[in-house]
Amino acid sequence: MDCVFCALIQADSARWVARGPVALAFAPLTPIAPGHALVVPASHFADLFDTPPEVLAETMALVRRVADAMRSALGADGVNVLNASGPGSEQSVPHLHFHVIPRWQDDGFSTWPTGRSQRRLQDDPIARLASAVAG
Protein backbone atom coordinates (compact mmCIF):
# COMPACT_ATOMS: atom_id res chain seq x y z
CA MET A 1 0.00 0.00 0.00
CA ASP A 2 1.44 3.38 -1.01
CA CYS A 3 -0.23 5.53 1.66
CA VAL A 4 1.46 5.25 5.04
CA PHE A 5 -1.72 6.27 6.90
CA CYS A 6 -3.89 3.78 4.99
CA ALA A 7 -1.36 1.04 5.78
CA LEU A 8 -1.36 2.03 9.45
CA ILE A 9 -5.17 1.98 9.58
CA GLN A 10 -5.40 -1.37 7.79
CA ALA A 11 -2.69 -3.00 9.94
CA ASP A 12 -4.26 -1.61 13.12
CA SER A 13 -0.76 -0.70 14.29
CA ALA A 14 -1.25 2.81 15.69
CA ARG A 15 -1.62 4.11 19.22
CA TRP A 16 -5.29 4.98 18.84
CA VAL A 17 -6.88 7.96 20.52
CA ALA A 18 -10.26 7.41 18.82
CA ARG A 19 -11.63 5.15 16.11
CA GLY A 20 -14.84 5.65 14.22
CA PRO A 21 -16.22 4.56 10.87
CA VAL A 22 -15.46 7.91 9.21
CA ALA A 23 -12.60 9.49 11.21
CA LEU A 24 -9.75 8.29 13.40
CA ALA A 25 -7.21 9.85 15.76
CA PHE A 26 -3.83 8.43 16.66
CA ALA A 27 -0.44 9.39 18.08
CA PRO A 28 2.22 10.36 15.53
CA LEU A 29 5.56 8.53 15.53
CA THR A 30 7.40 11.73 16.47
CA PRO A 31 5.13 13.96 18.56
CA ILE A 32 6.16 17.58 19.00
CA ALA A 33 4.29 17.92 22.30
CA PRO A 34 2.93 15.49 24.90
CA GLY A 35 -0.45 14.29 23.61
CA HIS A 36 0.06 15.48 20.01
CA ALA A 37 -2.48 13.59 17.85
CA LEU A 38 -3.26 13.19 14.16
CA VAL A 39 -6.88 13.13 13.00
CA VAL A 40 -7.55 11.52 9.60
CA PRO A 41 -10.49 10.25 7.57
CA ALA A 42 -10.76 6.44 7.71
CA SER A 43 -10.91 6.33 3.89
CA HIS A 44 -8.17 7.66 1.66
CA PHE A 45 -8.52 11.26 0.53
CA ALA A 46 -5.36 13.04 -0.55
CA ASP A 47 -6.07 16.47 0.90
CA LEU A 48 -8.68 19.06 1.79
CA PHE A 49 -9.59 19.55 -1.87
CA ASP A 50 -10.19 15.82 -2.43
CA THR A 51 -12.37 15.20 0.64
CA PRO A 52 -16.18 15.17 0.39
CA PRO A 53 -17.84 17.80 2.62
CA GLU A 54 -19.60 15.20 4.82
CA VAL A 55 -16.31 13.36 5.52
CA LEU A 56 -14.57 16.65 6.21
CA ALA A 57 -17.34 17.61 8.68
CA GLU A 58 -17.00 14.29 10.57
CA THR A 59 -13.21 14.63 10.60
CA MET A 60 -13.41 18.18 11.97
CA ALA A 61 -15.91 17.06 14.61
CA LEU A 62 -13.29 14.56 15.81
CA VAL A 63 -10.64 17.31 15.76
CA ARG A 64 -12.89 19.24 18.15
CA ARG A 65 -13.42 16.22 20.44
CA VAL A 66 -9.67 15.57 20.59
CA ALA A 67 -9.00 19.26 21.30
CA ASP A 68 -11.59 19.27 24.10
CA ALA A 69 -9.96 16.15 25.59
CA MET A 70 -6.55 17.84 25.50
CA ARG A 71 -7.88 20.62 27.70
CA SER A 72 -9.71 18.34 30.11
CA ALA A 73 -7.34 15.35 30.32
CA LEU A 74 -3.97 17.03 29.73
CA GLY A 75 -4.61 20.46 31.21
CA ALA A 76 -3.67 22.18 27.94
CA ASP A 77 -4.28 25.93 27.80
CA GLY A 78 -5.12 25.69 24.09
CA VAL A 79 -4.38 23.76 20.91
CA ASN A 80 -2.93 24.32 17.46
CA VAL A 81 -4.70 22.61 14.56
CA LEU A 82 -2.40 22.33 11.58
CA ASN A 83 -3.05 21.06 8.05
CA ALA A 84 -1.14 21.23 4.80
CA SER A 85 -3.08 20.47 1.60
CA GLY A 86 -1.71 20.35 -1.91
CA PRO A 87 1.72 20.38 -3.53
CA GLY A 88 2.56 23.99 -2.60
CA SER A 89 1.84 23.48 1.09
CA GLU A 90 4.67 21.16 2.23
CA GLN A 91 2.16 18.34 2.80
CA SER A 92 4.31 15.38 3.88
CA VAL A 93 1.77 12.52 3.65
CA PRO A 94 -0.79 12.52 0.81
CA HIS A 95 -3.70 11.52 3.08
CA LEU A 96 -5.76 14.33 4.62
CA HIS A 97 -4.63 14.83 8.20
CA PHE A 98 -4.87 17.40 10.93
CA HIS A 99 -2.23 17.75 13.62
CA VAL A 100 -3.92 18.59 16.92
CA ILE A 101 -1.20 19.86 19.23
CA PRO A 102 -1.85 20.65 22.88
CA ARG A 103 -0.29 23.92 24.00
CA TRP A 104 0.61 25.40 27.36
CA GLN A 105 1.64 28.98 27.99
CA ASP A 106 5.10 27.88 29.15
CA ASP A 107 5.79 25.14 26.56
CA GLY A 108 8.63 27.08 24.94
CA PHE A 109 7.91 26.66 21.23
CA SER A 110 5.93 28.27 18.45
CA THR A 111 4.07 26.68 15.57
CA TRP A 112 3.49 29.97 13.77
CA PRO A 113 5.43 30.82 10.60
CA THR A 114 8.43 33.02 11.28
CA GLY A 115 8.54 34.72 7.87
CA ARG A 116 6.31 36.09 5.16
CA SER A 117 5.53 34.69 1.71
CA GLN A 118 7.60 36.07 -1.15
CA ARG A 119 4.63 35.61 -3.53
CA ARG A 120 3.05 38.83 -4.78
CA LEU A 121 -0.28 38.97 -6.65
CA GLN A 122 -1.61 41.70 -8.91
CA ASP A 123 -4.80 43.47 -7.96
CA ASP A 124 -6.39 42.91 -4.56
CA PRO A 125 -6.08 39.25 -3.45
CA ILE A 126 -8.80 39.59 -0.80
CA ALA A 127 -11.29 41.00 -3.31
CA ARG A 128 -10.44 38.15 -5.72
CA LEU A 129 -10.88 35.62 -2.92
CA ALA A 130 -14.22 37.11 -1.80
CA SER A 131 -15.49 37.02 -5.38
CA ALA A 132 -14.47 33.36 -5.79
CA VAL A 133 -16.11 32.35 -2.51
CA ALA A 134 -19.32 34.19 -3.38
CA GLY A 135 -19.79 32.63 -6.65
C-alpha positions, 0 to 999 in steps of 0.5 A: 500500500502506497499511503502510510496512513492507509497502511497504518489503519489497515494494519491496526498498528497505531496508538489509537486515541479514537476510532470511528467509521469515518474518522480516526485519531492516533499518536504520531511517531514523532510527537512535538508535544505530549499528547500530540495527535493526528486526526484523519479520515478512515478512507483515503482522501489526498487532501482538503480539496479531495475530501467530500464535505460530509467526511470533512465535517466528521473529521473536523468534529473529531478534531474538536473532540480531541481538542476538548480532551486535550484541555480536560485530560492534559490540562492544555491551555489551548491547541494548534490545529495544523493542516497542509493540503496540496503540492505547494503546502509542504504536505508530507503525507498525501492523506488528509490529516490534521495535527492537533497539538496541545499547548501550554503557555510555558511550553517554549515553542511556536508553531506559527510561521516566522517569515512572510511569503515572497509571492506577490499577486496583482490586484487585490487578493482579498477582493479576488478571494471574496469574489471566488467564494461568493460565486 
